């Protein structure tokens, strides 16, 4: 019986040591988990910050593009107007040339 009590006592001590070791391992795992969660949260915050910066950059670039498109449209309209005016002027000069040629032919025929 004494031997059995000694074995039970040894088993209880071993159980207490195992429980203490288990508690230590659990605490360590919880610490590691907390560190990892902190790192993940920090990384998420940094990612969110970078995302907001990139969204601002995109908005700025969109605004700049819109301004450039407006300027290009204005330039295109000016060029188109000049081209139309030049075509009209060339047509007018052609008509004048025809009139001059006809007058010359008329003058040549009448003399």
C-alpha positions as CSV (number, residue, x, y, z in Angstrom):
1,X,0.0,0.0,0.0
2,X,2.8,2.4,0.8
3,X,4.4,1.6,-2.5
4,X,1.1,2.4,-4.2
5,X,0.8,5.6,-2.3
6,X,4.3,6.5,-3.4
7,X,3.4,5.7,-7.0
8,X,0.3,7.8,-6.8
9,X,2.3,10.6,-5.2
10,X,4.9,10.4,-8.0
11,X,2.1,10.4,-10.6
12,X,0.5,13.4,-9.0
13,X,3.8,15.3,-9.1
14,X,4.4,14.3,-12.7
15,X,0.8,15.5,-13.5
16,X,1.5,18.8,-11.7
17,X,4.7,19.2,-13.6
18,X,3.0,18.3,-16.9
19,X,0.2,20.8,-16.1
20,X,2.7,23.5,-15.3
21,X,4.6,22.8,-18.5
22,X,1.3,22.8,-20.4
23,X,0.3,26.1,-18.9
24,X,3.8,27.5,-19.8
25,X,3.4,26.3,-23.4
26,X,-0.1,27.7,-23.6
27,X,1.1,31.1,-22.3
28,X,3.9,31.1,-24.8
29,X,1.5,30.2,-27.6
30,X,-0.8,33.0,-26.5
31,X,2.1,35.5,-26.4
32,X,3.1,34.4,-29.9
33,X,-0.5,34.7,-31.1
34,X,-0.8,38.2,-29.6
35,X,2.5,39.2,-31.4
36,X,1.3,37.8,-34.6
37,X,-2.1,39.5,-34.3
38,X,-0.3,42.7,-33.6
39,X,1.9,42.3,-36.6
40,X,-1.1,41.5,-38.8
41,X,-3.0,44.5,-37.5
42,X,0.1,46.7,-38.1
43,X,0.5,45.3,-41.6
44,X,-3.2,45.9,-42.3
45,X,-2.9,49.5,-41.1
46,X,0.1,50.1,-43.3
47,X,-1.6,48.5,-46.3
48,X,-4.7,50.7,-45.7
49,X,-2.4,53.7,-45.5
50,X,-0.7,52.8,-48.8
51,X,-4.1,52.1,-50.4
52,X,-5.4,55.5,-49.4
53,X,-2.2,57.2,-50.8
54,X,-2.5,55.3,-54.1
55,X,-6.2,56.2,-54.3
56,X,-5.2,59.9,-53.8
57,X,-2.6,59.5,-56.5
58,X,-5.1,58.0,-58.9
59,X,-7.5,60.8,-58.2
60,X,-4.8,63.4,-58.9
61,X,-3.8,61.7,-62.1
62,X,-7.4,61.5,-63.2
63,X,-7.8,65.2,-62.6
64,X,-4.6,66.0,-64.5
65,X,-5.8,63.8,-67.3
66,X,-9.2,65.5,-67.5
67,X,-7.4,68.9,-67.6
68,X,-5.1,67.7,-70.4
69,X,-8.1,66.3,-72.3
70,X,-9.9,69.6,-72.1
71,X,-6.8,71.4,-73.3
72,X,-6.4,68.9,-76.1
73,X,-10.1,69.4,-77.1
74,X,-9.6,73.1,-77.1
75,X,-6.5,72.8,-79.3
76,X,-8.2,70.4,-81.6
77,X,-11.2,72.8,-82.0
78,X,-8.8,75.7,-82.7
79,X,-6.9,73.6,-85.3
80,X,-10.1,72.4,-86.9
81,X,-11.4,76.0,-87.1
82,X,-8.1,77.2,-88.7
83,X,-8.2,74.3,-91.1
84,X,-11.8,75.0,-92.0
85,X,-11.0,78.7,-92.5
86,X,-8.0,77.8,-94.6
87,X,-10.1,75.5,-96.8
88,X,-12.7,78.3,-97.2
89,X,-9.9,80.7,-98.1
90,X,-8.4,78.3,-100.7
91,X,-11.9,77.8,-102.2
92,X,-12.2,81.6,-102.4
93,X,-8.8,81.9,-104.0
94,X,-9.8,79.2,-106.5
95,X,-12.9,81.0,-107.4
96,X,-10.9,84.3,-107.8
97,X,-8.4,82.4,-110.0
98,X,-11.2,81.1,-112.2
99,X,-12.6,84.6,-112.6
100,X,-9.2,85.9,-113.5
101,X,-8.6,83.1,-116.0
102,X,-12.1,83.7,-117.5
103,X,-11.4,87.4,-117.7
104,X,-8.1,86.8,-119.4
105,X,-9.7,84.4,-121.8
106,X,-12.4,87.0,-122.5
107,X,-9.9,89.7,-123.0
108,X,-7.8,87.4,-125.3
109,X,-10.8,86.5,-127.4
110,X,-12.0,90.0,-127.7
111,X,-8.7,91.3,-129.1
